[in-house]
Amino acid sequence: MKMLSRKKSSVANQQKLMLKEGLLAEGGGLDANALAKFNEMNERSAINSSQVEDGERSMKRSKSRLSDETKIDGLDEFNKYGSLFQDLTLRSQIDTDLDVIQIVITYDSQNAIAIVNDKDELFQVQGYSLTTFKRTFTQEFRGDYIKMNQVEQTDDGKTLCIAYQDNGKFHAVIMTSLGEILDELNVSDHLVIDDLSKPISGFWEPLITVCFIQNANLFISVYHRFEKKQYHFTYSYKEKQALSDTQVQEIADCTPLNFPIKAFYSAAFNECLVFYRQGHSFAINPDAPTECRCEKVTDADLGVMYLLFDQALVTRSSSSILFFKRDAETGMWRQYHKFENTRGNIFFIKGNIRIQITTDELIFFYLIDKETFLPKLENVMYNFKQCSQMMFGSRVRYGITFKTNQPGLQIYTRKYYHNFKVALNNLNYEGAVGCNLGSMTSYVMAEKKSIGVYDQSSFEKSQSWNIPTMNQREDIEILYMTVSQDEQKIGVCLGRKLIKDQQEISELAIYKRNEHNKFELEKLRDFDFPDACIQFTFCKSNNQELIFFTKAEIFKFDYLDESKERETVYELTNQLEDQPNFGVFTPDQSKVIITSALDILYVDLKTHLEVDLDENEEISSIQNIIFDQNHFYVLSNKKEMKLGYYLLSIDINHPQEPADYLIRWSNKLDIGNCDLHILKERNKHSGELETSIVVSYKSIGINTFNVFVIDLKSKLIKYWHEGYQLWESPVKGFLLTTNDFLILSKDGINLLALGEKEGRVVKDKDGLNRYIHSLGSVNYLKIEPTNHLLFACQFYDDRQICVQEQYNDNDGQTNFTDIFKIKIHEITLRELLLLQSIYACKTQSDIEILVNKQPDPRIFFKVFLELGVKSMVSYLAFDSRSIKSLLSTKNEQYFDDKFPVFYKNEDGKSAIDVSLSKNQIRSVNLMIDYIINYQNSYVFSHLFEFNLVELLQKGVTMTKLFDSRIFNHTFDYDEWPATNANTQKVLAPYNYSMFKLRFQYPSIFERIHKKDEHKKQLELQGRFDTSQEKVFKIKYQLNILTSMSEQNGQITQAIAESEELSIFQTDLVRDMLDYKWQAFAQRQHRIGAFIHIIYVIVLILYINYQYLEAPIDYTQKPGTSGTHYEDYTRSVQDADPVYLWVIFACLFYPLVYDGTQALKQGSDYLADPWNYVDLLHISMGYVNIYCQ
């Protein structure tokens, strides 16, 4: 055996097989004559066929690269989402140069070890890093006739052992996972055996097996085919010597084709186990190798095998997968399970809980029960890469596919880890503070005794320095940091943290920015004013002066001129009770609010106006304060001595007026480490600049860190992120000008992306690519603009997005109502590849087959950030057969009414709209049935807002939907009266948000409310006794059908044209028609009928007066005899103009009515024949008047 540097060499596979079959000796292996003939033919072949061989090799390489192309093609129906599915995984194609025999992943999931060969004289062991995807080493093995197919490793994956044979000579090589040789053992020389035990044609097994014993020593077993004997011993590669004598065991009942498949060490049994192809098994005590037990496990021929949890064996037979375990009574191996008619490669890795079986078409994933060792089918995916084996590391972070006897392998990993929060590092930032340097697109952060300047986009450090101190005390650290308005200077106060959260300044350090945008120390000096608040600011008019606050005054301090004493700027009339915590100026530094834990004082420095705000508002435990344009915003933990979360706004020009509360939430919880920031962002739709306030704090008891973003225009919460945070551990919130929010704590820096910006990739603490989604990126989940999103991410394995509604009760207290929740699942690499296999299906039938093969369909219902906060149901909505399978009754056990499957997606549509656009009526009916059964709430009526008319027109079954709670919301609010004497059904319109219904009773039922209030007044006056009035319980119901989007009565028309007659029996439709009649038609039709009756009556009277009762005069024409009718002239009285004007007025109403109707309907007006009758009636009426 020789180990040489890597060198490419190959012989065509067909030629190799021909030579092997022709030259193998009777017992297997090459004898001297055969070997000479082999070399002779090889040389002749090299001379005569070198060009052909090179061409074949080139073609093989080309085909391999084409077949392993990293791009995945999907169905046309997926084209819109092609890039999304492509980006689920990162695929790296690696050329091994030689044909792959076997690949293993080290147990630490850091490396892949490949055994490759070009011909039987040349094998290589190659190492690849799973993080860089690059080859780390190559060890080359040359010999006469080599067989090698296994890589054994220690539990930590750091040490490897490769056992092989070279034409009857057995060897073992121990190396590190990075390719460093630790030991080489010539096993044949150690055993002193002959070289007659040659390899067997058609098998890769070297007839030698090894395994590590408790990660320290080796168990080595060699099988001599002709003697039918097993030689085994234990060996220390560290001491390079055998630990036991060689033991020999004979196998009598076997053929020459028997050989060992694999050796295992079982910690559960403390035994080394060796299994043979023809079913034999040896159990050896590694501490006493003489203790050996042999048994015949099965009569079947065995192949690749794995030891499950050190106690059960799974192995491949000719057309089956067999499972064995030890009998509890006899201790003998017995078969306990079997997969019939299953051909494929099995894989299992220590530390995992599932096995997988790779066939030509499908890959099966089985969960193994750790108690019974029974396999349970978990998922099935298409083998869209046509690989021989797919394997995952024990941490399931990396996957590998390869095809046996072909060069190359492909490494899969997640392209990105998706989240709303990303840990940038895990250093200790307890007590750190930060400020923005917007003009430098940077931020400065101070912690303990050091300061760093960082880029706002990459978070990379551009400058850092340690703070010098004038005295060398260890307890001196940075207490506070601020930046001047022109961002040219950084001011830092240093001092000590005292008991009860008290702090004392002892030194000041000022840094000035130079022409190279680097900060240099300008001044370091003592600060001997222990009564000053640690929060200070640079003077706007002279930035070498600093402004400080005490409980009695505001003073200036010239840090450059040490001869100057501090100068009082303003002396407080209303002195604070204790040392101030905060002092915040307006930009012109003319007005300020100074706060301590118990006091909050407004001061106008020009007018000397002081307002004691804590007394006016009865607030205390002031947590923080900030200024924006015309208002101060104050965060307090107590109001009226009640613990809670109180955020109030104070008008800078009218501080005496009552404060406006944005949040008034008495939650009985202490809050701490509170920070306030102003966030500005342009609205994506209107382009207007919107201003919000960002509030962050930690809560006691529930151990959470909360970040609120509150819109200052609507005064409502937009987003609320809740993460885990121990109350005992300090934490700091810091908003960058990029609207990125940094959370600083002893656990490191966590990043939140606020606003509605696009997602982006950032490096996390482990150097992995994380795709961070902004909190505003899922705004489309809101049903109404007044809703807000709660990101309940306190626990990583239970991340939820909850759509909530905020409202104030009659006492002004802020309350929150859950509307619906979505659970965000963490997807695994295995699940990512499964989803990609669905995308890679060639036909819809393939998708249906794959869906039907899933024993557990929950993968299709899970919502993943990687899928755009959607489940696969939304993407499969175009295929009615898949939807039918997923939503069938057989999967009812997996349906969860806690989290909806159907909701509005980013484009404003849902899976229902996708199916409807493809005319998949059966799918739509199934989805509606699911919604009725598991999402039966009015909050999901928005799914039908824009498609209701189309649903009716396309014949979707709607009766059950109309009878469900989706369109009929029955409610019972405390703010609405529960009883009333009125028993009549009353219909009233409501045109606002259905989530604001709680306080709308007086405006909706105004007449009834006023009547009830009048009764109450009479009762107070003693003029009415309500106890004598019989009252009845009221049932309130919101009919949501009329709020669906439509034009010109399309809903009513679609219902009228529907062939589903049962919908007319639903209360929903009947109430809608009754309301439309009462609100829009009844009055008009009554007026029209009244006018038409008047018209008919007047017309009758006119005819009677003008033609029936009026006298007729006949005058004889001059010159006639008077004997004929024609000799006379007939004359009547003139038409009465009063009647004609009345008739004219009566015809004017239908003229206006039909004119308005024609104006609204346009050309559709002429499509109705009855409209022609109306026009004829009106026109003939006016013609009649004209003719009179």
Buried (B, 14 or more C-beta within 10 A) or exposed (E): BEEEEBEEEBBBBEBBEEBBEEBBBEEBBBBEEBBEBBEEBBEEBEEEBEEEBEEBBEEBBEEBBEEBEEEBEBBEBBEEBBEBBBEBBBBBBBEBBBBBBBBBBBBBBBBBBBBBBBBBBBBBBBBBBBBEBEBBBBBBBBBBBBBBBBBBBBBEBBBBBBBBBBBBBBBBBBBBBEBEEBBBBEBBEBBEBEEBBBBBBEBBBBBBBBBBBEEEBBBBBBBBBEBBBBBBBBBBBEEEEBBBEBBBBEBEEBEEBBBBBBBBBBEEBEBBBBBBBBBBBBBBBBEEBEEBEBEBBBEBBBBBBBBBBBBBBBBBBEEBBBBBBBEEEEEBBEEBBEBEEBBBBBBBBBBBBBBBBBEEEBBBBBBBEEEEBBBEBBBBBBBBBEBBBBBBBBBBBBBBBBBBEBBBBBBBBBBBBBBBBBBBBBBBBBBBBBBBBEEBEBBBBBBBBBBBBBEBEEBEEEBEBEBEBBEEEEEBBBBBBBBBEEBBBBBBBBBBEEEEEEBBBBBBBBBBBEEEEEBEEBBBBEBEBEBBBBBBBBBBEEBBBBBBBBBBBBBBBBBEEEEEEBEEBBEBEEEBEEBBBBBBBBEEBBBBBBBBBBBBBBBBBEEEEBBBBBEBBEBBBBBBBBBBEEBBBBBBBBBEEEBBBBBBBBBBEEBEEEBEBBBBBBBEBBBBBBBBBBBEBEEEEEEEEBEBBBBBBBBEEBBBBBBBBBBBEBBBBBBBBBBEBBBEBBBBBBBBBBBBBBBBBBBBBBBBBBBBBEBEEBBBBEEBBBBBBBBBBBBEBBBBEBBBBBBBBBEEEEBBBBBBBBBBEEEEBBEBEEBBBBBBBBBBBBBBBBBBBBBBBEEBEBBBBBBBBBEBBBBBBBBBBBBBBBBBBBBBBBBBBBBBBBBEEEBEEEBEEEBBBBBBBEEEBBBBBBBBEBEBBBBBBBBBBBBBBBBEBBBBBBBBBBBBBBBBEEEBBBBBBBBBBBBBBEEEEEEBBEEBEBEEEEEBEBEEBBBEBBBBBBEBBEEBBEEBEEBEEEBEEEEBEEEEEEBEEBEBBBBBBBBBEBEEBBBBBBBEEBEBEBBBEBBBBEBBBBBBEEEEEEEEEEEBEEBBEBBEEBBEEBEEBBEEEEEEEEEEEEEEEEEEEEBBEEEEEEBBEEBBEBBBEBBBBBBEBBEEBBEEBEEEBEEEEEBEEBBEBBEEBBEBBEEB
